[in-house]
């Protein structure tokens, strides 16, 4: 084990670049299994609760974290790992909600930029770290903000409507159909039930074709999947998804702050196991809280248990496990990249995850449509990434 650790220490920049590549791939791809068809189909097509998917993610992080012992890392535990775990699980649930509702491309791009900005602010305002220049720092932040706004704008909160040309004859035919009584065919073919059919239909819309169409449209509005209720307010689903990604970015940028407050022996790879244990504890506490709230509302432990969201073990265990493994690979790889290349370069390279997730979102899930919008989004993501790199380089070692 010690030989492996010694080899890693002597590896140099080559291992750092390789670790950054794996970090980029792991972080950029972990959200893709959460949008696969198997996940979409459960719960009546609504998908599982975000906390369920986070549970799979937490479980795999806990199980895979022990691999660092093979690298010669001694087992150490610090209570600061629980603090990191609480923030990571909470942010992870919000991030998964963002992926499921706003899309993979915009969500990862959002929390990547916010994570870097928040962690940078922690270093400057809390730990008293210095910057190379105020103007350079301001420029990097400005680039990130411009790029982020561009990604949010071109990801389009409304899907593009593709207009199909309608000929004059087809238009006249559609108009004629709307003016004809909708019950005519039914009355002719069901003379025995004529009065009953008219009476039933009249009870709903007074026999008016316009009223029936209006009622149908009203039903569509009431069941609009793009609208969600949150805190008693109607929100666009994608807007809430982006807000969830923002919360994930804020908490994600603070997740490793407890590591800097922990004893020096618990930093870097030594902190991974503490972090994983903290994540497991936070996840269990989440389920206990969920059960307690349900039981209190229903005044019954049995009812509280029945209201817990299903894990769908027979349907989504593989996507959940794969997502957790990919994130764990990204996490360990990022720590190694920072170890070999330093904070600024290591973190910046791993944040190019937004490029990977963006390509997956565009190509695999078709989250952004239209050549101009895709090109504009890619350019915005590039501006954001340049801002991240620029901001990271302003940090004084």
MOJOZI-V944565 format. One record per residue. N is the residue number from 0. PHI is phi in whole degrees, -180 to 180 (none if undefined). Layout:
n phi
N PHI
N PHI
This chain:
n phi
0 none
1 -66
2 -65
3 -63
4 -65
5 -66
6 -65
7 -65
8 -65
9 -93
10 -70
11 88
12 -66
13 -60
14 -67
15 -64
16 -66
17 -65
18 -65
19 -63
20 -63
21 -67
22 -64
23 -62
24 -68
25 -64
26 -69
27 -75
28 -104
29 -63
30 -80
31 -62
32 -61
33 -75
34 -113
35 -73
36 -63
37 -61
38 -72
39 -65
40 -80
41 -74
42 58
43 67
44 87
45 -89
46 85
47 -74
48 -64
49 -55
50 -68
51 -64
52 -66
53 -66
54 -63
55 -60
56 -62
57 -65
58 -62
59 -71
60 -63
61 -63
62 -69
63 -84
64 -64
65 -73
66 -63
67 -63
68 -64
69 -71
70 -90
71 92
72 -79
73 -78
74 -73
75 -138
76 -130
77 -126
78 -59
79 -62
80 -63
81 -67
82 -63
83 -61
84 -63
85 -62
86 -69
87 -68
88 -66
89 -62
90 -66
91 -63
92 -62
93 -66
94 -66
95 -65
96 -59
97 -64
98 -61
99 -72
100 -114
101 -102
102 115
103 -69
104 -63
105 -71
106 -66
107 -66
108 -62
109 -68
110 -74
111 -64
112 -68
113 -69
114 -59
115 -64
116 -65
117 -66
118 -63
119 -64
120 -65
121 -58
122 -63
123 -77
124 -91
125 -106
126 -96
127 68
128 -73
129 -100
130 -116
131 -66
132 -157
133 -68
134 -65
135 -64
136 -64
137 -62
138 -65
139 -62
140 -64
141 -62
142 -61
143 -64
144 -65
145 -61
146 -64
147 -65
148 -61
149 -63
150 -63
151 -65
152 -69
153 -81
154 -74
155 61
156 -72
157 -121
158 -65
159 -66
160 -96
161 -88
162 -84
163 -100
164 -58
165 -117
166 -72
167 -63
168 -65
169 -66
170 -64
171 -64
172 -65
173 -63
174 -65
175 -62
176 -62
177 -70
178 -88
179 -82
180 -62
181 -73
182 -98
183 -60
184 -65
185 -66
186 -70
187 -66
188 -92
189 -135
190 -62
191 -65
192 -109
193 -58
194 -66
195 -65
196 -65
197 -63
198 -65
199 -64
200 -69
201 -64
202 -65
203 -91
204 -141
205 60
206 73
207 -91
208 -58
209 -66
210 -65
211 -66
212 -63
213 -63
214 -65
215 -61
216 -64
217 -65
218 -65
219 -64
220 -66
221 -69
222 -108
223 -66
224 -72
225 -84
226 -113
227 -130
228 -96
229 -145
230 57
231 76
232 -122
233 -81
234 -125
235 -70
236 -57
237 -69
238 -64
239 -63
240 -62
241 -65
242 -62
243 -62
244 -65
245 -64
246 -63
247 -61
248 -65
249 -65
250 -71
251 -64
252 -72
253 -108
254 -59
255 -93
256 -61
257 -57
258 -62
259 -75
260 -91
261 -78
262 -57
263 -59
264 -70
265 -99
266 -99
267 66
268 -63
269 -63
270 -87
271 -60
272 -67
273 -61
274 -61
275 -66
276 -63
277 -62
278 -65
279 -65
280 -63
281 -62
282 -67
283 -63
284 -61
285 -62
286 -67
287 -63
288 -64
289 -60
290 -65
291 -65
292 -64
293 -62
294 -65
295 -66
296 -65
297 -89
298 57
299 -159
300 -69
301 -64
302 -65
303 -63
304 -69
305 -66
306 -84
307 -66
308 -65
309 -74
310 -83
311 49
312 -59
313 -81
314 -123
315 -123
316 -64
317 -68
318 -60
319 -65
320 -65
321 -62
322 -62
323 -64
324 -65
325 -63
326 -65
327 -62
328 -62
329 -63
330 -66
331 -64
332 -65
333 -65
334 -63
335 -67
336 -63
337 -66
338 -63
339 -87
340 -106
341 96
342 -60
343 -66
344 -73
345 -61
346 -66
347 -61
348 -64
349 -70
350 -74
351 -71
352 -54
353 -64
354 -69
355 -63
356 -65
357 -64
358 -64
359 -64
360 -64
361 -78
362 -81
363 -83
364 -108
365 50
366 -73
367 -122
368 -120
369 99
370 -57
371 -65
372 -68
373 -65
374 -62
375 -65
376 -66
377 -61
378 -64
379 -65
380 -64
381 -65
382 -61
383 -62
384 -65
385 -61
386 -62
387 -63
388 -62
389 -62
390 -66
391 -64
392 -71
393 -77
394 -75
395 -86
396 -74
